[in-house]
Amino acid sequence: LQALTLLNDPFVLEQAGHFAARALSQPGDTPARIRWLYATALNRPATDAEATRAAAFVTQQAAAHNGDEKKAWQDLAHAVFNLKEFVYLK
């Protein structure tokens, strides 16, 4: 039930949009913003592989959303919200 809520709940999508706006307001380029997003959400830096995949994902999603960069970043934030490491404490 929790996984479905994180995937479909309008509140979660709205929060992903707010988090994306915060990421986009950070200084620097896409890799710097990805590092900020991971550090803020997961309390650890993104690995090189994660940063590379996230940058490719943002580019792909921006194209899918007709160039809407904010929507692409919202999709990335939403994906990070659904990581097990975001949901569960060790």
Order of alpha helices (4+ residues) and beta strands (2+ residues): alpha-alpha-alpha-alpha-alpha-alpha
